[in-house]
C-alpha cells in the first residue's frame, strides 16, 4: 500500500511538472496581420504617418507566470513606407535609417511583468542602426482561437527619441520632430 501511495504521489508530481512546463507556449508573429506604425511631427504643424511592412519574431507566453514570457521581434528597415516615394528614399538614406548598412530594427525582451488584467510591460533592448538601448514597452494582450489554432493579439503605444539611435537628420527637431510615436499591432499564432 505504501508503494502505491509513493507511486501515485510520484505520478502526480510528474504530471503537475509536465503541465507547468507546458504552460509557456511559443507563438510566431504573423506578418500578414501585424503592423509597426509610426507618426512624427513635420515642422511642428502637421503629422507624417508611416509604417514598416515586414515584421517577424517570436512570443513566448505563460499566462500563469509572466517571468517565463519573452518577446523577440525584427523589422526589416527597408520596408519603411510613408506613401511618398521621394520621402521613403530619403528615409532609407544615411540621413535616417541607412537601411543598406542596417537592414534590421530589433527588439529582445529581458523581462516581462503583468501590470493589470491583460496589461503587461516588456523591458528589453531596442536596436536601431548601431545603437542598442533598454526601453519599456507597455502592451495589452488578448488571446483567441482561429481554426483550432491559439492566437495572441498584442497592441502597444510608446514614444522614442529618434536621435538616441543616430537618426540625426535635423537634430534641432524643428523640421522633423525628435519624438516619434510608435504603434504596434501584432498577431501571433501558436507553434504546432
Backbone as CSV, one residue per row, in Angstrom:
resi,resn,N_x,N_y,N_z,CA_x,CA_y,CA_z,C_x,C_y,C_z
1,UNK,0.818,-1.193,0.000,0.000,0.000,0.000,0.864,1.261,0.000
2,UNK,1.941,1.219,0.782,2.839,2.343,0.856,3.455,2.631,-0.512
3,UNK,3.817,1.548,-1.246,4.397,1.700,-2.580,3.387,2.340,-3.522
4,UNK,2.121,1.974,-3.382,1.068,2.548,-4.225,0.982,4.056,-4.014
5,UNK,1.009,4.503,-2.744,0.928,5.941,-2.465,2.162,6.686,-2.975
6,UNK,3.337,6.055,-2.825,4.555,6.686,-3.336,4.495,6.817,-4.847
7,UNK,4.052,5.742,-5.517,3.944,5.769,-6.977,2.900,6.794,-7.413
8,UNK,1.766,6.819,-6.710,0.701,7.775,-7.021,1.209,9.205,-6.842
9,UNK,1.934,9.463,-5.740,2.492,10.795,-5.495,3.492,11.168,-6.587
10,UNK,4.366,10.231,-6.950,5.366,10.478,-7.973,4.705,10.801,-9.313
11,UNK,3.692,10.029,-9.700,2.989,10.278,-10.960,2.287,11.632,-10.947
12,UNK,1.680,11.969,-9.820,1.013,13.269,-9.694,2.024,14.405,-9.827
13,UNK,3.187,14.258,-9.190,4.218,15.291,-9.273,4.735,15.441,-10.698
14,UNK,4.961,14.320,-11.387,5.435,14.363,-12.770,4.384,15.010,-13.660
15,UNK,3.112,14.677,-13.465,2.035,15.254,-14.259,1.939,16.760,-14.019
16,UNK,2.026,17.172,-12.757,1.956,18.601,-12.432,3.146,19.345,-13.032
17,UNK,4.333,18.735,-12.951,5.519,19.362,-13.538,5.365,19.486,-15.041
18,UNK,4.829,18.453,-15.684,4.619,18.481,-17.136,3.654,19.589,-17.524
19,UNK,2.578,19.739,-16.754,1.619,20.811,-17.038,2.274,22.172,-16.883
20,UNK,3.068,22.337,-15.824,3.735,23.622,-15.606,4.725,23.914,-16.722
21,UNK,5.462,22.895,-17.137,6.447,23.090,-18.199,5.769,23.423,-19.519
22,UNK,4.585,22.862,-19.732,3.885,23.079,-20.999,3.096,24.384,-21.011
23,UNK,3.010,25.070,-19.862,2.183,26.265,-19.776,2.704,27.415,-20.633
24,UNK,4.024,27.491,-20.827,4.592,28.544,-21.661,4.541,28.092,-23.114
25,UNK,3.721,28.775,-23.920,3.571,28.427,-25.330,4.366,29.404,-26.189
26,UNK,4.855,28.919,-27.311,5.605,29.745,-28.245,4.723,30.096,-29.431
27,UNK,4.729,31.373,-29.797,3.917,31.898,-30.892,4.838,32.590,-31.902
28,UNK,4.505,32.463,-33.161,5.250,33.130,-34.221,4.429,34.315,-34.733
29,UNK,5.068,35.478,-34.834,4.377,36.675,-35.315,3.911,36.457,-36.750
30,UNK,2.653,36.753,-36.977,2.019,36.631,-38.294,2.170,37.981,-39.000
31,UNK,3.129,38.051,-39.910,3.432,39.312,-40.592,2.275,39.870,-41.400
32,UNK,1.405,38.989,-41.901,0.264,39.440,-42.699,-0.786,40.150,-41.846
33,UNK,-0.769,39.899,-40.540,-1.752,40.504,-39.642,-1.088,41.340,-38.554
34,UNK,0.094,41.861,-38.854,0.832,42.673,-37.891,1.304,43.955,-38.560
35,UNK,1.453,44.995,-37.739,1.877,46.286,-38.284,2.733,47.023,-37.263
36,UNK,3.772,47.690,-37.773,4.600,48.588,-36.965,4.460,49.979,-37.577
37,UNK,3.634,50.803,-36.949,3.317,52.134,-37.466,4.030,53.206,-36.654
38,UNK,4.230,54.357,-37.288,4.832,55.473,-36.573,4.222,56.780,-37.055
39,UNK,4.370,57.801,-36.217,3.914,59.149,-36.561,4.927,60.130,-35.995
40,UNK,5.233,61.159,-36.794,6.207,62.159,-36.365,5.766,63.527,-36.882
41,UNK,5.934,64.536,-36.062,5.562,65.896,-36.443,6.518,66.441,-37.504
42,UNK,5.956,67.149,-38.482,6.740,67.828,-39.509,6.539,69.323,-39.340
43,UNK,7.640,70.025,-39.150,7.641,71.478,-38.965,6.724,71.921,-37.818
44,UNK,6.483,71.029,-36.893,5.667,71.291,-35.704,4.227,71.691,-36.038
45,UNK,3.783,71.439,-37.290,2.421,71.841,-37.655,1.591,70.700,-38.231
46,UNK,2.231,69.665,-38.737,1.472,68.537,-39.283,2.142,67.237,-38.854
47,UNK,1.473,66.129,-39.080,1.999,64.827,-38.677,2.139,63.934,-39.894
48,UNK,3.319,63.323,-40.038,3.561,62.350,-41.100,3.406,60.963,-40.498
49,UNK,2.616,60.130,-41.161,2.396,58.751,-40.713,3.124,57.798,-41.643
50,UNK,3.641,56.727,-41.069,4.318,55.719,-41.871,4.245,54.370,-41.200
51,UNK,4.836,53.390,-41.858,4.811,52.033,-41.320,5.965,51.230,-41.908
52,UNK,6.282,50.164,-41.226,7.192,49.149,-41.749,6.328,47.951,-42.105
53,UNK,6.528,47.390,-43.277,5.610,46.341,-43.754,6.101,44.924,-43.502
54,UNK,7.305,44.739,-42.960,7.808,43.391,-42.684,8.190,43.270,-41.216
55,UNK,7.326,42.590,-40.450,7.531,42.369,-39.025,7.539,40.865,-38.789
56,UNK,8.531,40.369,-38.050,8.586,38.944,-37.718,9.086,38.800,-36.290
57,UNK,9.027,37.576,-35.769,9.535,37.343,-34.426,8.796,36.252,-33.701
58,UNK,9.101,36.150,-32.417,8.569,35.081,-31.570,8.123,35.649,-30.233
59,UNK,7.005,35.142,-29.746,6.499,35.493,-28.418,6.343,34.202,-27.628
60,UNK,6.918,34.166,-26.437,6.693,33.054,-25.512,5.772,33.598,-24.433
61,UNK,4.624,32.926,-24.246,3.618,33.444,-23.319,3.171,32.368,-22.350
62,UNK,3.240,32.698,-21.067,2.738,31.842,-19.988,1.790,32.690,-19.155
63,UNK,0.471,32.486,-19.287,-0.474,33.339,-18.558,-0.342,33.233,-17.047
64,UNK,0.195,32.124,-16.550,0.322,31.941,-15.109,1.606,32.532,-14.544
65,UNK,2.607,32.761,-15.389,3.902,33.217,-14.898,4.573,34.137,-15.916
66,UNK,4.327,35.447,-15.803,4.926,36.395,-16.754,6.449,36.347,-16.809
67,UNK,7.100,35.860,-15.739,8.561,35.788,-15.766,9.059,34.798,-16.816
68,UNK,8.186,33.916,-17.287,8.554,32.960,-18.339,8.259,33.496,-19.736
69,UNK,7.698,34.702,-19.805,7.337,35.295,-21.096,8.533,36.003,-21.722
70,UNK,8.539,36.055,-23.041,9.586,36.799,-23.747,9.083,37.214,-25.126
71,UNK,9.740,38.216,-25.668,9.408,38.728,-26.991,10.697,39.003,-27.749
72,UNK,10.776,38.523,-28.972,11.837,38.937,-29.887,11.149,39.342,-31.182
73,UNK,11.515,40.496,-31.697,10.880,40.998,-32.922,11.926,41.619,-33.825
74,UNK,11.707,41.451,-35.122,12.604,42.002,-36.130,11.763,42.735,-37.165
75,UNK,12.173,43.957,-37.482,11.539,44.745,-38.536,12.576,44.946,-39.630
76,UNK,12.204,44.654,-40.861,13.095,44.926,-41.992,13.019,46.424,-42.280
77,UNK,14.103,47.134,-41.989,14.061,48.597,-42.037,13.809,49.150,-43.441
78,UNK,14.192,48.423,-44.487,13.989,48.951,-45.841,12.550,48.819,-46.321
79,UNK,11.663,48.292,-45.465,10.238,48.215,-45.838,9.471,49.439,-45.351
80,UNK,10.188,50.475,-44.931,9.536,51.694,-44.467,8.772,52.345,-45.618
81,UNK,7.562,52.788,-45.313,6.772,53.492,-46.318,5.932,54.579,-45.655
82,UNK,5.884,55.725,-46.328,5.026,56.834,-45.912,4.076,57.202,-47.052
83,UNK,4.002,56.323,-48.051,3.179,56.536,-49.248,3.655,57.744,-50.062
84,UNK,4.964,58.036,-49.968,5.579,59.090,-50.763,6.971,58.591,-51.150
85,UNK,7.170,58.247,-52.429,8.404,57.607,-52.885,9.640,58.452,-52.620
86,UNK,9.551,59.758,-52.799,10.709,60.631,-52.580,11.100,60.627,-51.106
87,UNK,10.118,60.782,-50.236,10.396,60.780,-48.795,10.908,59.408,-48.352
88,UNK,10.317,58.336,-48.886,10.755,56.989,-48.500,12.206,56.747,-48.887
89,UNK,12.609,57.232,-50.051,14.008,57.097,-50.478,14.923,57.834,-49.496
90,UNK,14.498,59.015,-49.058,15.280,59.782,-48.089,15.365,59.045,-46.750
91,UNK,14.273,58.434,-46.311,14.257,57.706,-45.043,15.189,56.488,-45.068
92,UNK,15.407,55.918,-46.250,16.323,54.789,-46.392,17.785,55.223,-46.430
93,UNK,18.044,56.513,-46.583,19.414,57.026,-46.730,20.109,57.165,-45.368
94,UNK,21.375,57.568,-45.420,22.177,57.756,-44.205,21.626,58.866,-43.308
95,UNK,20.818,59.773,-43.853,20.204,60.816,-43.030,19.265,60.228,-41.973
96,UNK,18.683,59.086,-42.290,17.712,58.473,-41.376,18.136,57.051,-41.004
97,UNK,17.588,56.040,-41.665,17.777,54.656,-41.219,18.966,53.941,-41.851
98,UNK,19.530,54.497,-42.928,20.699,53.882,-43.560,20.482,52.372,-43.725
99,UNK,19.397,52.044,-44.417,18.904,50.668,-44.438,19.829,49.673,-45.139
100,UNK,20.644,50.148,-46.054,21.574,49.218,-46.708,22.605,48.705,-45.706
101,UNK,23.051,49.568,-44.833,24.040,49.195,-43.815,23.391,48.543,-42.597
102,UNK,22.175,48.983,-42.248,21.467,48.479,-41.066,20.097,47.954,-41.497
103,UNK,20.038,46.724,-42.000,18.792,46.212,-42.588,17.700,45.838,-41.591
104,UNK,18.046,45.780,-40.291,17.049,45.332,-39.318,16.955,46.266,-38.120
105,UNK,15.745,46.399,-37.621,15.467,47.004,-36.320,15.049,45.833,-35.439
106,UNK,15.666,45.715,-34.268,15.436,44.529,-33.439,14.996,44.924,-32.029
107,UNK,14.123,44.075,-31.450,13.765,44.195,-30.034,13.857,42.818,-29.412
108,UNK,14.509,42.734,-28.250,14.595,41.477,-27.498,14.317,41.799,-26.036
109,UNK,13.281,41.190,-25.497,12.926,41.463,-24.106,13.932,40.824,-23.158
110,UNK,14.093,41.465,-22.014,14.903,40.902,-20.934,14.016,40.477,-19.765
111,UNK,12.800,41.032,-19.701,11.831,40.627,-18.681,10.444,41.109,-19.104
112,UNK,9.429,40.434,-18.569,8.036,40.825,-18.801,7.323,40.778,-17.461
113,UNK,6.532,41.804,-17.177,5.752,41.791,-15.942,4.304,42.163,-16.243
114,UNK,3.402,41.599,-15.467,1.980,41.901,-15.597,1.671,43.105,-14.721
115,UNK,0.925,44.077,-15.271,0.610,45.284,-14.506,-0.891,45.478,-14.336
116,UNK,-1.703,44.608,-14.930,-3.154,44.691,-14.835,-3.767,43.571,-15.648
117,UNK,-5.065,43.510,-15.661,-5.745,42.462,-16.416,-5.492,42.652,-17.911
118,UNK,-4.761,41.725,-18.496,-4.418,41.803,-19.916,-3.380,42.868,-20.244
119,UNK,-2.751,43.454,-19.221,-1.783,44.532,-19.420,-0.412,44.115,-18.902
120,UNK,0.607,44.363,-19.729,1.964,43.933,-19.413,2.956,45.034,-19.785
121,UNK,4.174,44.889,-19.278,5.288,45.739,-19.689,6.469,44.824,-19.971
122,UNK,7.029,44.959,-21.166,8.245,44.225,-21.518,9.420,45.185,-21.413
123,UNK,10.408,44.826,-20.631,11.684,45.537,-20.614,12.566,44.837,-21.630
124,UNK,13.321,45.606,-22.397,14.171,44.940,-23.367,15.064,45.901,-24.106
125,UNK,15.820,45.335,-25.025,16.801,46.093,-25.793,16.286,46.354,-27.199
126,UNK,16.199,47.633,-27.551,15.817,48.056,-28.882,17.071,48.489,-29.629
127,UNK,17.276,47.884,-30.804,18.429,48.227,-31.632,17.947,48.872,-32.920
128,UNK,18.372,50.099,-33.131,18.137,50.814,-34.388,19.506,51.316,-34.834
129,UNK,19.853,51.025,-36.070,21.178,51.350,-36.607,22.237,50.715,-35.714
130,UNK,23.186,51.519,-35.226,24.294,50.980,-34.434,24.125,51.233,-32.941
131,UNK,22.884,51.483,-32.506,22.625,51.805,-31.102,21.631,50.806,-30.517
132,UNK,21.962,50.301,-29.337,21.045,49.449,-28.573,20.780,50.125,-27.246
133,UNK,19.495,50.339,-26.940,19.113,50.975,-25.680,18.007,50.164,-25.034
134,UNK,18.021,50.138,-23.697,16.957,49.452,-22.974,15.733,50.364,-22.905
135,UNK,14.582,49.798,-23.229,13.337,50.555,-23.178,12.256,49.717,-22.507
136,UNK,11.169,50.373,-22.134,9.967,49.701,-21.634,8.914,49.753,-22.727
137,UNK,8.306,48.611,-22.988,7.244,48.532,-23.990,5.967,48.090,-23.283
138,UNK,5.047,49.025,-22.996,3.764,48.631,-22.401,2.887,48.023,-23.482
139,UNK,2.136,46.974,-23.152,1.263,46.374,-24.155,0.064,45.698,-23.515
140,UNK,-1.003,45.605,-24.300,-2.163,44.817,-23.915,-2.125,43.534,-24.730
141,UNK,-2.649,42.472,-24.143,-2.609,41.173,-24.796,-3.974,40.512,-24.694
142,UNK,-4.423,39.972,-25.813,-5.670,39.220,-25.865,-5.388,37.881,-26.529
143,UNK,-6.167,36.889,-26.186,-5.992,35.561,-26.779,-7.270,35.129,-27.470
144,UNK,-7.107,34.244,-28.427,-8.258,33.705,-29.141,-7.859,32.438,-29.874
145,UNK,-8.830,31.829,-30.523,-8.596,30.612,-31.293,-9.189,30.819,-32.680
146,UNK,-8.402,30.506,-33.702,-8.879,30.603,-35.074,-8.564,29.292,-35.779
147,UNK,-9.586,28.615,-36.270,-9.445,27.339,-36.952,-8.619,26.355,-36.135
148,UNK,-8.907,26.312,-34.837,-8.263,25.370,-33.940,-6.875,25.762,-33.480
149,UNK,-6.377,26.929,-33.886,-5.030,27.358,-33.508,-5.108,28.559,-32.569
150,UNK,-4.390,28.456,-31.426,-4.372,29.565,-30.475,-3.622,30.748,-31.076
151,UNK,-4.151,31.964,-30.811,-3.542,33.193,-31.324,-3.463,34.227,-30.212
152,UNK,-2.465,35.102,-30.341,-2.308,36.241,-29.441,-2.472,37.523,-30.237
153,UNK,-3.076,38.507,-29.620,-3.134,39.852,-30.182,-2.457,40.806,-29.216
154,UNK,-1.497,41.573,-29.703,-0.734,42.493,-28.863,-0.853,43.894,-29.448
155,UNK,-1.165,44.859,-28.594,-1.214,46.260,-29.003,-0.324,47.063,-28.067
156,UNK,0.465,47.962,-28.651,1.377,48.769,-27.852,1.491,50.172,-28.430
157,UNK,1.614,51.143,-27.539,1.844,52.544,-27.914,3.007,53.046,-27.061
158,UNK,4.025,53.599,-27.717,5.161,54.138,-26.990,5.794,55.264,-27.787
159,UNK,6.698,55.972,-27.145,7.416,57.076,-27.786,8.909,56.843,-27.608
160,UNK,9.670,57.195,-28.653,11.125,57.183,-28.542,11.665,58.484,-29.119
161,UNK,12.891,58.813,-28.743,13.611,59.946,-29.324,14.508,59.369,-30.416
162,UNK,14.232,59.714,-31.660,14.966,59.125,-32.787,16.454,59.444,-32.731
163,UNK,16.822,60.593,-32.146,18.235,60.969,-32.101,19.033,60.086,-31.140
164,UNK,18.353,59.414,-30.213,19.036,58.458,-29.342,19.623,57.298,-30.144
165,UNK,19.106,57.087,-31.358,19.503,55.958,-32.196,20.253,56.409,-33.452
166,UNK,20.862,57.567,-33.395,21.650,58.129,-34.507,20.810,58.360,-35.767
167,UNK,19.527,58.599,-35.585,18.675,59.051,-36.688,18.660,60.570,-36.541
168,UNK,19.724,61.199,-37.059,20.061,62.572,-36.679,19.709,63.646,-37.698
169,UNK,18.965,63.321,-38.724,18.577,64.366,-39.675,17.806,65.442,-38.918
170,UNK,18.129,66.694,-39.157,17.516,67.825,-38.457,17.577,67.614,-36.944
171,UNK,18.772,67.646,-36.361,18.900,67.386,-34.925,18.208,68.406,-34.029
172,UNK,17.813,69.557,-34.588,17.091,70.550,-33.778,15.657,70.091,-33.494
173,UNK,15.126,69.259,-34.369,13.754,68.812,-34.205,12.724,69.799,-34.692
174,UNK,13.162,70.871,-35.353,12.229,71.891,-35.842,11.505,71.408,-37.106
175,UNK,12.256,70.864,-38.053,11.646,70.376,-39.290,11.043,68.996,-39.128
176,UNK,11.793,68.098,-38.488,11.326,66.742,-38.194,11.494,66.537,-36.694
177,UNK,10.402,66.327,-36.001,10.456,66.208,-34.538,11.374,65.076,-34.104
178,UNK,11.977,65.237,-32.939,12.813,64.175,-32.376,11.955,63.031,-31.846
179,UNK,10.822,63.370,-31.257,9.960,62.354,-30.651,9.120,61.659,-31.722
180,UNK,9.144,60.337,-31.682,8.393,59.529,-32.636,7.391,58.682,-31.869
181,UNK,6.126,58.760,-32.284,5.083,57.907,-31.710,5.076,56.586,-32.458
182,UNK,5.100,55.493,-31.720,5.103,54.157,-32.314,3.847,53.423,-31.868
183,UNK,3.203,52.780,-32.819,2.014,51.973,-32.546,2.232,50.591,-33.144
184,UNK,2.189,49.581,-32.291,2.387,48.199,-32.731,1.081,47.431,-32.602
185,UNK,0.694,46.765,-33.670,-0.464,45.876,-33.675,0.045,44.530,-34.167
186,UNK,0.165,43.577,-33.269,0.809,42.305,-33.570,-0.173,41.159,-33.356
187,UNK,-0.185,40.232,-34.305,-0.917,38.979,-34.145,0.092,37.855,-34.279
188,UNK,-0.011,36.867,-33.417,0.933,35.746,-33.440,0.164,34.445,-33.300
189,UNK,0.632,33.401,-34.003,-0.013,32.093,-33.997,0.849,31.096,-33.227
190,UNK,0.181,30.268,-32.430,0.909,29.274,-31.643,1.613,28.278,-32.562
191,UNK,2.864,27.987,-32.220,3.610,26.980,-32.971,3.011,25.599,-32.703
192,UNK,2.929,24.805,-33.736,2.361,23.455,-33.571,3.442,22.450,-33.275
